[in-house]
Amino acid sequence: MNISVLDTTLRDGAQAEGIAFSLDDKIAVAALLDELGVAYIEAGNPASNPKDAALFAHFQAHPLARAKLVAFGSTCRPGVRAQESPALLSLLESHTPCVSVFGKAWDFHVREVLHTSLEENLRMVRDSVAYLVDHGREVFFDAEHFFDGYLHCPSYAMAVLDAACAAGASLLVLCDTNGGTLPEQIAQAVRACRARFGDRIGIHCHNDSGLAVANTLCAVRAGARHVQGTINGYGERCGNCNLCTALPTLALKMGYDCIDGPLAHLTATAASVAELANLSPDDHQPYVGRATFAHKGGMHVDGVRKAPQSFEHIDPALVGNERRFLLSEMSGRAVVLEKLRHIAPEIADDEKQASQLLAQLKQLEYRGYQFDVAEASFELLVLRHLGKLPTFFKVLDFKVISANPQDEMSASAMIKVEVGGQVEMTAAEGNGPVDALDRALRKALSVFYPCIGEMTLTDFKVRVIDTGKGTASCVRVSIVSTDGHTSWGTVGVSENVLEASWQALTDAIECVLLKNFDAAGV
């Protein structure tokens, strides 16, 4: 059975705090959604801002491959005829095959927000939908605040739907605009609407009670045949129904056909949209998060290695994700063996080596190291233990001087390194002692290893481990680095924050050198 999907990331999602898509961003998001295979993309309100108007103009010249573009707007205002409404005219001028027009379905809103009569609101809905239909548009009517209206005055909420249906709306979208309706209330209202209007019912849920996905699934069970939401759940206040959760649940667990593209694109789509929104991805997001199929407990890892379904509800590949085994003192021998199969497959079945590494791992974690977020440091640990890590450089000496922190470059570092018998000494300034040390080390090593110039630091965290010692406490420094293609995490622990940072920094640099060393086939 088919469920049509409208993605409103570019309209409702763009209303989220912290999101400000540029025109190029919106074009890129639309391309991702088109490739994913949603049926409709609600791209914005052409009457609200020049950027949305420019977006619709772009797609007139460069149509999408599969998805139908949808322009969004409101009904005409009280006392204004549909043909005189600037908002409705802008919908027609967007030249989209489909338009979404919203109107009030809660009598309280009609009286207290619109300040008009219930009859005038019905006239606005009826005339607006009819005007757009008469101009050849497929019209979706968004019944704003429908569920609040249905709970308060069901007869009027239904009358609003009657007006839109009689005027020719092809779809009646029931909106939980305040996001406060419970699943059983959603199901009851949808069943009543399905009995009255048949397959024309759609659902649009907000997440203010944390129930947007659950409410959407309940609506589908009750007869809705159209679903609206956003990638990663972006949206006003607490967000919208998260399509990254709803789509795989509908497809893989409820048997509905939802999209025209491969579901395996979903994880990459979620990450790309987050990047375009300039927001950090939610690692723990169902289905598509980096941690979604990450296993840490030894019993869990052992179970998944024997039978993945023992601790995974779906195959990660179905949504384009992957399984990960995390390292920690709780992991047990199974995780160490699994990591060894990737790092040093020739000793993966060596119980003695595995036991030694596990004991070393537990001792380091006892001291404060954390390897589930610093797997690159663990790889270096294994290679050092096996005597397989090349000596890329030796640090002969370094000094750091920190000055007035109000200065832009408040610290300087001097460093002396040796590479293959050659000595290089250099200095650098930085915005603090760690930055100065990092700059000096990179500057010295770049003479020998130009590939270091491709590496950048993307995250730097400091965590106090034993707070009882005050400023003399042991600290853990975690670093994430990237070369533009892959990312890796490294860690350092010491009572001296510079020493902990130094450990994490040198591990990060050794990782990029090891990667280029392996790529060269040396």
C-alpha positions as CSV (number, residue, x, y, z in Angstrom):
1,M,0.0,0.0,0.0
2,N,1.3,3.5,-0.9
3,I,1.7,6.5,1.4
4,S,2.5,9.7,-0.3
5,V,5.2,11.8,1.6
6,L,5.6,15.6,1.6
7,D,8.8,16.9,3.0
8,T,8.6,20.4,4.5
9,T,12.3,20.8,5.6
10,L,12.6,23.9,3.4
11,R,9.5,25.5,4.9
12,D,8.5,24.2,8.3
13,G,12.0,22.9,9.0
14,A,13.6,26.3,8.1
15,Q,11.5,27.8,10.9
16,A,13.6,26.0,13.5
17,E,15.8,28.1,15.8
18,G,19.4,28.1,14.5
19,I,18.6,27.3,10.9
20,A,19.1,29.9,8.1
21,F,19.3,28.2,4.7
22,S,20.8,30.3,1.9
23,L,19.3,30.0,-1.5
24,D,22.1,27.6,-2.6
25,D,21.5,25.6,0.6
26,K,17.8,25.2,-0.3
27,I,18.6,24.1,-3.8
28,A,21.0,21.5,-2.5
29,V,18.4,20.2,0.1
30,A,15.8,20.0,-2.6
31,A,18.2,17.9,-4.8
32,L,18.8,15.5,-1.9
33,L,15.1,15.1,-1.2
34,D,14.4,14.5,-4.9
35,E,17.1,11.8,-5.0
36,L,15.7,10.2,-1.8
37,G,12.4,9.9,-3.7
38,V,9.7,11.9,-1.6
39,A,6.6,12.6,-3.7
40,Y,6.3,16.3,-2.7
41,I,8.8,19.0,-1.5
42,E,7.2,22.0,0.2
43,A,9.8,24.5,-0.7
44,G,8.6,27.6,1.1
45,N,6.1,30.5,1.1
46,P,6.7,32.7,-2.0
47,A,4.8,35.6,-0.4
48,S,6.9,35.7,2.8
49,N,10.4,36.5,1.5
50,P,12.5,37.1,-1.7
51,K,14.6,34.0,-1.1
52,D,11.7,31.7,-1.4
53,A,10.4,33.5,-4.5
54,A,13.9,33.2,-6.0
55,L,13.9,29.4,-5.2
56,F,10.6,28.9,-7.1
57,A,12.0,30.9,-10.0
58,H,15.1,28.6,-10.0
59,F,13.1,25.5,-10.2
60,Q,11.0,26.8,-13.1
61,A,14.2,26.9,-15.1
62,H,15.6,23.7,-13.5
63,P,12.8,21.3,-12.7
64,L,13.3,18.4,-10.2
65,A,13.6,14.9,-11.6
66,R,10.9,13.2,-9.6
67,A,9.3,15.2,-6.8
68,K,6.5,17.7,-7.2
69,L,7.4,21.1,-5.9
70,V,4.8,22.7,-3.6
71,A,4.3,26.3,-2.7
72,F,2.8,27.1,0.7
73,G,0.6,30.0,1.7
74,S,-2.5,31.0,3.6
75,T,-6.2,31.5,2.6
76,C,-7.4,35.0,1.8
77,R,-7.9,37.3,4.7
78,P,-11.2,38.2,6.3
79,G,-13.2,40.5,4.0
80,V,-10.9,40.0,1.1
81,R,-12.0,38.1,-2.0
82,A,-9.7,35.2,-3.2
83,Q,-8.9,36.8,-6.5
84,E,-7.7,39.9,-4.7
85,S,-5.5,38.1,-2.2
86,P,-1.7,38.8,-2.7
87,A,-0.9,35.6,-0.9
88,L,-2.9,33.5,-3.3
89,L,-1.6,35.4,-6.3
90,S,1.9,34.6,-5.2
91,L,1.1,30.9,-5.0
92,L,-0.1,31.0,-8.7
93,E,3.0,33.0,-9.7
94,S,5.3,30.3,-8.3
95,H,4.1,28.0,-11.1
96,T,4.2,24.9,-9.0
97,P,1.8,22.0,-10.0
98,C,0.7,21.7,-6.4
99,V,0.0,24.3,-3.6
100,S,-0.6,23.9,0.1
101,V,-3.0,26.5,1.6
102,F,-3.7,26.6,5.3
103,G,-6.8,27.8,7.1
104,K,-8.1,27.7,10.7
105,A,-9.9,24.6,11.9
106,W,-10.2,25.7,15.6
107,D,-13.1,28.0,16.4
108,F,-11.0,29.5,19.2
109,H,-8.4,30.7,16.7
110,V,-11.0,32.0,14.3
111,R,-12.5,34.2,17.0
112,E,-9.4,35.2,19.1
113,V,-6.7,35.3,16.5
114,L,-8.3,36.0,13.2
115,H,-11.0,38.1,14.9
116,T,-13.7,37.1,12.4
117,S,-16.8,35.0,12.4
118,L,-17.0,31.3,11.9
119,E,-19.0,31.7,8.7
120,E,-16.4,34.1,7.3
121,N,-13.7,31.7,8.0
122,L,-15.6,29.0,6.1
123,R,-16.0,31.4,3.2
124,M,-12.2,32.1,3.2
125,V,-11.4,28.4,3.0
126,R,-14.0,27.7,0.4
127,D,-13.2,30.6,-1.9
128,S,-9.4,30.2,-1.6
129,V,-9.4,26.5,-2.5
130,A,-11.8,27.0,-5.3
131,Y,-9.8,29.9,-6.8
132,L,-6.6,27.8,-6.8
133,V,-8.3,24.7,-8.3
134,D,-9.9,26.9,-11.0
135,H,-6.4,27.9,-12.0
136,G,-5.4,24.3,-12.5
137,R,-3.5,23.6,-9.3
138,E,-3.6,20.5,-7.2
139,V,-4.6,21.9,-3.8
140,F,-3.6,20.5,-0.4
141,F,-5.7,22.1,2.4
142,D,-3.8,22.2,5.7
143,A,-6.4,22.3,8.5
144,E,-4.3,24.3,11.1
145,H,-4.9,23.3,14.7
146,F,-7.3,20.6,13.5
147,F,-6.9,18.3,16.5
148,D,-7.4,21.1,19.1
149,G,-10.4,22.2,17.1
150,Y,-11.8,18.7,16.9
151,L,-11.4,18.2,20.7
152,H,-13.1,21.6,21.4
153,C,-15.8,21.7,18.8
154,P,-15.8,18.7,16.4
155,S,-18.7,19.9,14.3
156,Y,-16.9,23.1,13.3
157,A,-13.6,21.4,12.6
158,M,-15.4,19.0,10.3
159,A,-17.3,21.9,8.7
160,V,-13.9,23.5,7.8
161,L,-12.9,20.2,6.1
162,D,-16.3,20.1,4.3
163,A,-15.7,23.5,2.9
164,A,-12.2,22.6,1.5
165,C,-13.4,19.3,0.1
166,A,-16.4,20.9,-1.6
167,A,-14.2,23.5,-3.2
168,G,-12.0,20.8,-4.7
169,A,-9.1,20.2,-2.4
170,S,-7.4,16.9,-3.3
171,L,-6.0,16.4,0.2
172,L,-7.1,17.3,3.7
173,V,-4.1,17.6,5.9
174,L,-4.9,17.3,9.6
175,C,-2.4,19.4,11.6
176,D,-1.4,18.9,15.2
177,T,0.0,22.4,15.1
178,N,0.6,22.8,18.9
179,G,2.0,19.3,19.1
180,G,0.0,18.4,22.2
181,T,-2.4,15.8,21.1
182,L,-2.0,12.2,22.3
183,P,-1.9,9.1,20.0
184,E,-5.4,7.8,20.9
185,Q,-6.9,11.2,20.2
186,I,-5.1,11.4,16.9
187,A,-6.4,7.9,15.9
188,Q,-10.0,8.7,16.9
189,A,-10.1,11.9,14.9
190,V,-8.5,10.4,11.9
191,R,-10.9,7.5,11.8
192,A,-13.8,9.9,11.9
193,C,-12.3,11.9,9.0
194,R,-11.5,8.8,7.0
195,A,-15.1,7.6,7.4
196,R,-16.3,11.0,6.0
197,F,-13.7,11.9,3.4
198,G,-12.1,8.6,2.4
199,D,-8.5,8.5,1.1
200,R,-8.1,12.3,1.1
201,I,-6.7,12.4,4.7
202,G,-3.1,13.5,5.4
203,I,-1.3,14.1,8.7
204,H,1.1,16.8,9.9
205,C,2.4,16.6,13.4
206,H,4.6,18.7,15.6
207,N,6.8,17.3,18.4
208,D,6.0,19.5,21.4
209,S,5.0,16.4,23.4
210,G,7.7,14.2,21.9
211,L,5.0,12.3,20.0
212,A,5.2,13.5,16.4
213,V,6.4,10.3,15.0
214,A,4.1,8.1,17.1
215,N,1.1,10.3,16.3
216,T,2.0,10.1,12.6
217,L,2.1,6.3,12.7
218,C,-1.2,6.2,14.6
219,A,-2.7,8.4,12.0
220,V,-1.6,6.1,9.2
221,R,-3.0,3.1,11.1
222,A,-6.3,4.9,11.4
223,G,-6.5,5.6,7.7
224,A,-4.3,8.6,6.7
225,R,-2.6,8.1,3.3
226,H,-0.4,11.1,3.2
227,V,2.4,12.0,5.7
228,Q,4.3,15.2,6.2
229,G,7.5,15.8,8.1
230,T,11.1,17.0,7.9
231,I,14.5,15.5,7.7
232,N,16.0,15.1,11.2
233,G,12.8,16.5,12.7
234,Y,13.7,20.1,12.2
235,G,10.9,22.6,12.7
236,E,9.3,25.3,14.8
237,R,9.8,25.0,18.6
238,C,10.4,21.3,19.3
239,G,10.3,20.3,15.6
240,N,8.2,18.3,13.3
241,C,7.6,14.6,12.6
242,N,11.1,13.2,11.9
243,L,11.0,11.5,8.5
244,C,14.3,9.8,9.2
245,T,12.4,7.8,11.8
246,A,8.9,7.7,10.3
247,L,9.9,6.6,6.8
248,P,11.9,3.4,7.7
249,T,9.3,2.5,10.3
250,L,6.5,2.8,7.8
251,A,8.5,0.9,5.1
252,L,10.3,-1.8,7.1
253,K,7.8,-2.4,10.0
254,M,4.4,-1.5,8.6
255,G,4.8,-2.5,5.0
256,Y,4.0,0.8,3.2
257,D,5.7,2.1,0.1
258,C,6.7,5.6,1.0
259,I,9.5,6.9,-1.3
260,D,10.5,6.4,-4.9
261,G,14.2,6.1,-4.2
262,P,16.4,3.7,-2.1
263,L,15.9,3.8,1.6
264,A,19.6,3.1,1.9
265,H,20.2,6.8,1.0
266,L,18.5,7.9,4.2
267,T,21.5,8.1,6.5
268,A,23.6,10.1,4.0
269,T,20.6,12.4,3.4
270,A,20.2,13.1,7.1
271,A,23.9,13.9,7.5
272,S,24.0,16.1,4.3
273,V,20.9,18.1,5.4
274,A,22.4,18.6,8.9
275,E,25.6,19.9,7.3
276,L,23.6,22.3,5.1
277,A,21.7,23.4,8.1
278,N,25.0,24.0,9.9
279,L,23.8,21.8,12.8
280,S,25.6,18.9,14.5
281,P,24.1,15.6,13.6
282,D,22.3,13.8,16.4
283,D,24.5,10.7,16.9
284,H,21.7,8.9,18.8
285,Q,18.9,9.5,16.3
286,P,17.0,6.3,15.5
287,Y,18.0,4.6,12.3
288,V,20.5,7.2,10.9
289,G,22.6,8.2,13.9
290,R,26.2,7.3,14.2
291,A,25.6,5.6,17.5
292,T,22.4,3.9,16.4
293,F,24.1,0.5,15.7
294,A,27.0,1.0,18.0
295,H,27.6,-1.8,20.6
296,K,29.7,-1.3,23.7
297,G,28.7,-4.0,26.3
298,G,30.6,-7.2,25.9
299,M,27.5,-9.4,26.0
300,H,25.8,-7.2,23.3
301,V,28.9,-7.4,21.1
302,D,29.1,-11.1,21.5
303,G,25.4,-11.5,20.7
304,V,25.6,-9.3,17.6
305,R,28.7,-11.1,16.2
306,K,26.8,-14.4,16.5
307,A,23.4,-13.2,15.4
308,P,22.9,-9.5,14.5
309,Q,19.2,-9.6,15.2
310,S,19.9,-10.4,18.9
311,F,20.5,-6.7,19.6
312,E,19.6,-5.0,16.3
313,H,16.0,-4.5,15.2
314,I,16.9,-4.0,11.5
315,D,20.0,-4.5,9.3
316,P,21.8,-1.2,9.4
317,A,22.5,-1.4,5.6
318,L,18.8,-1.0,4.9
319,V,19.0,2.6,5.9
320,G,22.6,3.2,4.7
321,N,24.0,3.0,8.2
322,E,26.7,0.7,9.6
323,R,27.4,-1.4,12.7
324,R,30.1,-0.3,15.1
325,F,31.8,-2.0,18.0
326,L,33.0,0.4,20.7
327,L,36.0,0.0,22.9
328,S,35.8,0.3,26.6
329,E,36.6,-1.7,29.8
330,M,33.0,-3.1,29.4
331,S,33.6,-4.4,25.9
332,G,35.4,-7.7,26.6
333,R,37.6,-9.8,24.4
334,A,35.0,-9.9,21.5
335,V,35.4,-6.2,20.7
336,V,39.2,-6.3,20.9
337,L,39.2,-9.3,18.6
338,E,36.9,-7.5,16.2
339,K,39.1,-4.4,16.1
340,L,42.2,-6.6,15.6
341,R,40.6,-8.1,12.5
342,H,40.7,-4.7,11.0
343,I,44.0,-3.4,12.4
344,A,46.1,-6.6,12.4
345,P,44.2,-9.5,11.0
346,E,47.1,-11.9,11.2
347,I,46.8,-12.0,15.0
348,A,43.1,-11.6,15.3
349,D,42.7,-15.1,16.7
350,D,45.7,-14.8,19.0
351,E,44.1,-15.2,22.5
352,K,47.3,-14.2,24.3
353,Q,47.7,-10.9,22.4
354,A,44.0,-10.1,22.7
355,S,44.1,-10.7,26.5
356,Q,47.2,-8.5,26.8
357,L,45.6,-5.7,24.9
358,L,42.3,-6.0,26.8
359,A,44.2,-5.7,30.1
360,Q,46.1,-2.7,28.8
361,L,42.8,-1.1,27.6
362,K,41.2,-1.6,31.0
363,Q,44.2,-0.1,32.9
364,L,44.2,2.9,30.6
365,E,40.4,3.4,31.0
366,Y,40.9,3.2,34.8
367,R,43.4,6.1,34.5
368,G,40.8,8.1,32.5
369,Y,41.3,7.3,28.9
370,Q,38.1,6.8,26.8
371,F,38.5,4.9,23.5
372,D,34.9,4.6,22.3
373,V,35.4,8.2,21.0
374,A,39.1,7.8,20.2
375,E,39.4,4.6,18.1
376,A,42.4,6.1,16.3
377,S,44.3,6.2,19.5
378,F,43.5,2.6,20.1
379,E,44.7,1.6,16.7
380,L,48.0,3.3,17.4
381,L,48.1,1.5,20.8
382,V,47.7,-1.8,19.0
383,L,50.4,-1.1,16.5
384,R,52.8,0.1,19.2
385,H,52.1,-3.1,21.2
386,L,52.9,-5.2,18.1
387,G,55.9,-3.1,17.2
388,K,54.3,-2.2,13.9
389,L,54.0,1.6,14.2
390,P,56.7,3.4,12.1
391,T,58.7,6.1,13.9
392,F,57.5,9.1,11.8
393,F,59.2,11.7,14.1
394,K,60.9,12.3,17.4
395,V,60.2,15.4,19.5
396,L,63.6,16.4,20.9
397,D,62.4,19.5,22.8
398,F,59.6,22.0,23.1
399,K,58.8,25.0,25.1
400,V,55.6,27.0,25.5
401,I,55.2,30.6,26.7
402,S,51.8,32.0,27.6
403,A,51.3,35.8,27.8
404,N,48.4,38.1,28.4
405,P,45.2,36.2,27.4
406,Q,43.6,39.4,26.1
407,D,46.1,39.4,23.2
408,E,44.8,37.8,20.0
409,M,47.9,35.5,19.8
410,S,48.5,35.1,23.5
411,A,51.1,32.2,23.4
412,S,54.1,31.1,21.6
413,A,55.8,27.7,21.2
414,M,59.2,26.5,20.1
415,I,59.7,22.9,19.0
416,K,62.6,20.7,17.8
417,V,61.8,17.5,15.9
418,E,63.9,14.8,14.2
419,V,62.8,13.0,11.1
420,G,65.1,10.4,9.5
421,G,68.2,11.9,11.1
422,Q,67.3,15.4,10.1
423,V,66.5,18.0,12.7
424,E,64.0,20.8,12.3
425,M,63.5,23.6,14.8
426,T,60.7,26.1,14.5
427,A,58.4,28.4,16.5
428,A,54.8,29.6,16.1
429,E,52.3,31.8,17.9
430,G,48.8,30.7,18.8
431,N,45.6,31.7,20.5
432,G,46.6,30.0,23.7
433,P,49.3,27.5,24.5
434,V,47.7,24.4,23.0
435,D,47.0,26.3,19.7
436,A,50.6,27.5,19.7
437,L,52.0,24.0,20.3
438,D,49.8,22.6,17.6
439,R,50.9,25.2,15.0
440,A,54.6,24.8,15.9
441,L,54.4,21.0,15.6
442,R,52.6,21.1,12.2
443,K,55.0,23.8,10.9
444,A,58.0,21.7,11.8
445,L,56.6,18.4,10.4
446,S,55.2,19.9,7.2
447,V,58.8,20.3,6.0
448,F,58.9,16.5,5.8
449,Y,55.2,15.6,5.4
450,P,53.2,18.0,3.3
451,C,50.1,15.9,3.8
452,I,49.8,17.4,7.3
453,G,48.5,20.5,5.6
454,E,45.3,18.6,4.6
455,M,44.5,17.9,8.3
456,T,42.3,20.2,10.4
457,L,41.0,19.9,13.9
458,T,37.2,19.9,14.1
459,D,36.6,19.3,17.8
460,F,38.5,19.7,21.1
461,K,37.1,18.7,24.5
462,V,38.6,18.8,28.0
463,R,37.0,16.8,30.8
464,V,38.2,16.9,34.4
465,I,38.3,13.2,35.6
466,D,38.9,13.4,39.4
467,T,37.3,16.7,40.5
468,G,38.4,16.2,44.2
469,K,41.9,17.5,43.4
470,G,40.8,20.9,42.2
471,T,43.2,22.5,39.7
472,A,45.6,19.6,40.2
473,S,43.0,17.1,38.8
474,C,43.7,14.7,36.0
475,V,42.1,15.8,32.7
476,R,41.1,14.0,29.5
477,V,41.5,15.8,26.2
478,S,39.6,14.4,23.2
479,I,40.2,15.6,19.7
480,V,38.4,15.0,16.4
481,S,40.5,15.6,13.2
482,T,39.7,15.4,9.6
483,D,41.4,15.4,6.2
484,G,38.2,16.4,4.4
485,H,37.3,12.8,3.6
486,T,37.4,10.9,6.9
487,S,37.4,11.9,10.6
488,W,39.2,10.3,13.5
489,G,39.3,10.7,17.3
490,T,42.3,10.7,19.6
491,V,42.7,11.1,23.3
492,G,45.2,12.1,26.0
493,V,45.1,12.0,29.8
494,S,47.4,13.8,32.3
495,E,47.4,16.0,35.4
496,N,48.9,18.6,33.0
497,V,46.4,19.8,30.4
498,L,49.2,20.7,28.0
499,E,50.6,17.1,28.3
500,A,47.1,15.6,27.7
501,S,46.6,17.9,24.7
502,W,50.0,17.0,23.4
503,Q,49.2,13.2,23.6
504,A,46.0,13.7,21.6
505,L,47.6,16.1,19.1
506,T,50.6,13.8,18.3
507,D,48.2,10.8,18.0
508,A,46.1,12.8,15.5
509,I,49.2,13.6,13.4
510,E,50.5,10.1,13.6
511,C,47.2,8.9,12.3
512,V,47.2,11.1,9.2
513,L,50.9,10.1,8.6
514,L,50.0,6.4,9.0
515,K,47.1,6.8,6.5
516,N,49.4,8.3,3.9
517,F,52.1,5.7,4.8
518,D,49.6,2.9,4.1
519,A,48.3,4.6,0.9
520,A,51.8,4.8,-0.5
521,G,52.2,1.0,0.1
522,V,55.3,1.4,2.2
